[in-house]
Amino acid sequence: MFLNIALSRKLPLVVLLGLIPLLLLREWIVVVAWIALAVLAVIVDIVLAASPRALTVERVVPFQVRLSEEVQAELIVRNGGRRRARGVIHDAWQPSAGARNNVQKVNVRPGGARRYLVSLKPTRRGTRTAEHVTVRLFGPLGLGARQFTFRASSSLRVLPEFRARKHLPSRLARLRELDGGSAVNIRGEGTEFDSLREYVDGDDVRSIDWRGTARSREIVVRTWRPERDRRVVIVVDTSRTSAPRVNDEPRLGSYIEAALLLGALASKAGDRVELIAYDRVQRARVSSSNRSNVLREFASALSTVEPVLVEADWTGLTSLIRTQISGRSLVVFLTNSDITSADVGILTSIGSLTKSHLVVLASVADPEVAELALQRDSSTSVYDAAAAERAILDDHAASAMLSGSGVVVLSALPADLAPRLSDKYLDLKAAGQL
């Protein structure tokens, strides 16, 4: 806590008023006397001002808010002194918290309390903090003030915006169609029981339900459908390649949107969903046993994840998946790592997972690269176009190598990545691969 003296913006105007008697009397002693009078008025004003130390300030902040939404933080000011507290209060939030009216006039009677609302509309996800509240109390003349800074640590967790939420209803409708359609019903072992029906020529005799047959005049067989309780593992790459901005947004933001939509959809489908944020170490992990809270837990875990300027350790990541994830699962990698670099190891590391898991690699496509490849206006643009074409060819070659090893490769623009990935998930379910 710090106490100091502050001067009002009125003081320079008061000093300039001394020019009037100077012009009338043309005596410099008048200026000196006027300045001395102004200084005396400031001192008296500061002495008569209420003491900020007699105040207590309490800040009440909501626990969390979604990015782009607005919440209200409360400042409760109590005056324990004998003089009325008049002045201003400054709630010192960091700029990314989006505080709109964090400087307000204060007027609290002796022994009273007032509540002041501060509107917060964060511009970045993560944890937004405020450490101090500064109160400046003026005297009756409004020339001088006592200023005191209270230490009041508070934080507000800003969750991802989840703009892709608008695509969820249509994907859930398609999911219900898949669950209710006969096309998903298959016969054989290792799947989830669906219903009984009459035996027809060509049915596997191992699917005959003898108990049901004993109660019926006809031979009945079991029908099966893809298991609902499958495991979906979503891996979000937080290495340096997630930091570049595409359409004025970091790639990581598109990964988060895709992870939230796929997590919500898979949980509604009855699958067990896990989340891993990784670069060279594990930045976040969610293993949700309660499917109703998957979206909230994912958003909370991803709210504080930021790109890290290091290379991704794909060997360590795939080892982590092998050791901690048992049984065949759908593993989705959200990454734009340089898969054309031999020393990264992503080709061999991710490709080796296809022996025990179904692997999908989803990445963000940069529309500027395609635009550069079409420009031929000058010699400089020709070189840029050649570089863009080379990058496109390298990307296609690497995608072909991954596809050849059994990896499902998906690339889409930032706004399309989340719905495209969810559609791919539904396609795999419809094909009976999940």
N, C-alpha and C positions, 0 to 999 in steps of 0.2 A: 504494500500500500504506500502511496506517495502523495505528499501534500505540497502544493506550490501555489503561486499567485498568478492570476491571469488578468489581462486588461481587455476592456470591451472595445468593440469597433467604433463606439461613439467617441472615444477619447480623441482620436485625431481631428474629428469635426469640432470638438470643444476647443482644442488648441487653435484651430484655424479661425475660430471666432475672435481670437485675440487680434486678428488683423484689422477688425473694425475700429477699436479704440486707437490702434496704432495709426491708422489713416486720419483719424479725427484729431488726435493730440500730437502726433509726430514726435513722440518721446519713446526711446528704447526702454526706459524704465517701466513703461506700461506693459511691454512684452514680457519683461522679466517677472513683473508682478503677476501677470496673467498665467504664466507657466507655473509659478510657485503656487498660485491658487488652484490650478488644475491638479498639481501633484498632491496638495493637501486634500482636495476633494476625493481623489483616488484612495488615499490612505484612510480617510474617514469612512469611505464606502466599504473598503475591505474589512475595517474593524466592525462595522455594523452588520456585515453580511452574516448569515447563519453559518455555523460551522458544519462542513460536510462530514466531519468525524461523528457527528451526532446522528447521522443517517445509517441505516442498514439497507443493503440492496440484495435482493434475492432474484435469481434468474430461473425460470421454469421453462424447460425446452422439451418438446415431444421427442420420443426415443428415436424415431426414424421417419423418413419421408421418401417418396419416390421422386426421382429426378424429373424436373419440369413441373412438379406440383408445388403448391404454396402452403406453408404452415405459419402459425403464429407462435412466437416466443413471448413470454411474459416477463416484465421487469416489475418487481414489487418493491416499492420504496417506502420505508417507514421513517418518520421523523421523531427522534427521541429527544430533540432539543427544545429550547424555549422560544425560538424565533421561527417565523415562517420561512421555509426553504423555497427560494425562487431562483431559477436558473435553467440550465440545460443538462441533459443526460445523454451520454454517448455509449451505445452498446457496441463494443469493439469486436465484431465478427470479421473473419477473414473474407476477402472480396468474393471468393467463389461460393460463399454461403448465400449471396444474393440478398443481403439485408437492404430493404428499400427505405425504411424510415427509422434508421438506428440512431438518429439524433433528434431528440424531442425536448420541448419545454417542460420544465418540472415546476410544480407549485404544490407544496405539501404543508398543511398547517401543523403547528406543534402538537405532538402526540397522535397525529393522523398517519394515514397510509394511502398511497395511490398505486394504481396498476396501469402500466403502460405496455401496449402491444407492439411488437416488432415483427414485420412481415418478412419471411424468409422464403426465397425461391432459388434454391441452389442451381448452379450452372455446371457443377461437376459431381460425379458420384464419389463415394468414399466417406470419410469422417471429416466433417467440417467442425471447427473448434472456435471457441471464444474464451479468452483468458481474463479479460478485464472489462470493467464498467467504470467510466469516468464521469464524475459529477462536478459541475461548475456552478457555484451559487454566488449571485450578485447581491450587492448592497442596494439600498433604496434609490440611489442615483443611477445605478446601472453602469458605472464607470469601471469599477474594479471587482474582482471576484476571487473567491477561494476555490481551489480546484483539488479534488482528491480522487485517486484511482483505487478502486476496490478490486481485489483479486476474486474473481468468480468464474472458475473453470467449468465450462459446459461443452458438450459435444452433441452433434446431430449426425446420425448415420443416414447417408443418402443412397438409396437403393437404385439399381439400374432402372431406366425408364420403361423398358419392355414394350416398345412400340409394336413388336410382332404379336402382341396379344390379340390384335384384330383378326389374325389368321387362325386363331384357335377354334372358334365355333365351327368353321367350315371343315377343318380337319377332324374335329370330334364327330361331326355328322358322317363323314366318310368312314371313320372308325366304327361307328355303329352299324353302317351298312356292311362292313366286312365281318363284324361279329354275327350279324343276322343272316348273312348270305350263305347259301349252300356251297358256294365255290370254295370256301375255306375249309370245309369238312373233308378230312382225309381219313384213310384207314391205315392201321398199322400201330406198332408199339412205339413207346417213347413220346406220345402226345397226350393231350388232355381229353378225358372222356366228354362227349357232347350229348349223345342220345342213342336210343335203340331204334332199329328198323328191321323190316323183314329181310330175310336172306334172299339174294339173287345169285344166279350163276356167275361165277368169276370171283366171288368174295373169298377172302382168305378165311379158311376154316378156323384159324387161330383167333379170329375176331368174334366167333360165335359166343353169345352169352347163354350159358347152359341154364342158369337160374331163370332167366327171362323166358327161355324156351320151354322150361318145365311148367311155367305158369300160363303159357300161351299154346294155342293149337299149331302155331307156325314157328319155324326156326327163326330166331332173331339174332342180329349181330350188333356189335357196338360200333358207333361212329366216333371219330376223334377229330379234334381241331388243334391248331397250333397252341401250345401252352401259353397261358396268359402270364404266368409267373416266371418270365424270363428276365435276364439281367441285361441292362443297357448301361454301358460305361461311357461317359462323355468326357473327353480330355481336351482341355482348353490350353493352347500354347501361349505362354506369357513371356517368351523369349524376345529378343530384339526385333524379330520379324513381325511381331504383333503391334509394334509402335508406329510404323508408317501410316499416314493419313490417306484414306481413299474417300473421295466425296466429302472432304472436310470432317472426317471422323476416323479415329484410329481403328485399325483392323480388329483390335481386341474388342471394341464396342460391338462390332458385327458378330464376333464369336459369342459374346455374352447373350445377345439377342437370340441367336440360334440355339444356344444351350438352354435358355429358359423355355423357349417354345417346345423344343424336343423333350425336355424334362417333364413339362406339364402334360404333353400328349402321351408320352410313354407311361406316366403314372396313371393317367386315366384309362389306359389300355390294360392296366393290371400288372405291368412289368415293374421290376425292382430297378430303380435308377440310381446311379452313382455319378459323382462329379469329381474330377481331378484337375486342378490348375497347376501346371508344371513348366519349368524351364530347365534349370539344373538341379533345383530342389523343389519339393512340393510346397506350393504357395497356399493351397486351399484344398480341402477334401470334404465331401458330404456323402455319407452313406445313410440315406433316409429310410428308416423302417416304416414310418408313417406316411403313406402315399398322399394323404390330404395336405401335408405340409411341405411337399417337395418344392413347389414354386417359391414359397417363403424362405426355405432354407437355402436354396440355390441363390436367390437374390441377395440374401444376407452374406453368404460366403463370397460372392463375386463382387460385392460393393466395394471392397477394399483392395481388389486385385489390380495391379498396374503393370504395364510392360517393364521388363527388366532387360538392360542392355548387355545381355550375355547370349552365347550360343546355347541352343537347346541340347540337352543330353538325352538323345533318343535311346541309347543303349540302356541307360539307367531307368528310363521311363518304361521301356518294354519289360525290363527285369522286374520292376515294381508290379506291373500288370500280371505277369506270370505268377509271381509269388503270392499276391494278395487276392486274385480273382480266380476262383475255381469254377469249372464247368464252362461250357460253351456260351459265349456272350456276344452281344453286339457292341463293338468298341468303335466309337466315333471320335476321330481326331479333327479338331478345328485348328488348322494351322496354315501358314503360308511360308513355311521354312524353305530355304533354298534347296529343293530336292535335286538340283542338278549338280550340287557340290559333292564330290566323292568322300570328302572327309567328314561330312555331317553324319552319314550312316543311316539316314532316314529310310532309304530304299531297302536296305537289308533288315533293319530293325523292325519296321512296320510290316514288311513283307513276311517276316518269319512268324508273325502273330496269326496269319491266316490259317496255319495248320490247326489251331485250336479255337479260333474265334472268327466271327464274321466282322471284317474291318471295313470302315468307311472313312475316307479322308475328304473333308470339305474345306474349301479355301475361298478367299475373297478375290474376285477378278477386278482388275484395275481398268476402268474404261479409258483412261488417258493413254495407256499403252496401245490399245486398238486405234485410238485417234492418231497417235504419232505414226503408226505404221501406214496410215493413208495419206500423210502429208508429203508432197513432192514440190513445194513452191520454191525452194532455194537449195543451195548446196548444203547448208546447215541442216535443213529439214530432211534432206535425203539421208544424211548420216544418222539423224535421229530415227528416221523410219527404218533404216537397216538395223539399228540396235534394237528397236522394238520388235522387228520381225525375228531377230535372233532370239530374243527373250521368249517370244511366243512359240517358236519351234522347240526351244529347250524345254519349255513347260509341257508341250504336247508329247515330247519324247519321254520325259520323266513320268507323265501320267500313263503313257502306254506301258512303261516298265512296271509301274505299280499295278495296273490293271492285269498285266500278264501274270503277276504273282498272286492274284486273287483279291486285290484291294478294290473296293468300289470308290471311284474318284468322282468328286462333284465340285464344280466351280461355278460361282454365281456372283452377281453384283451385290454390294452391301445390303441393299434393301430386299433382295430376293433370296439371300442365303438361308435365312430362317425358314421361310415357307418351302423352299426347294428341298432342304434337308428333311423337313417333316414329311413331305411327299415321298421322298425316297424311303423313309422309315415305313410308311404305309404300304408302299410298293413291295417292300421286302416281306411285310406281314401278309399281304395278299398272295404272294408267291409261295407262302409256306416256309420261308427261310428263317423265320423267327418263331 
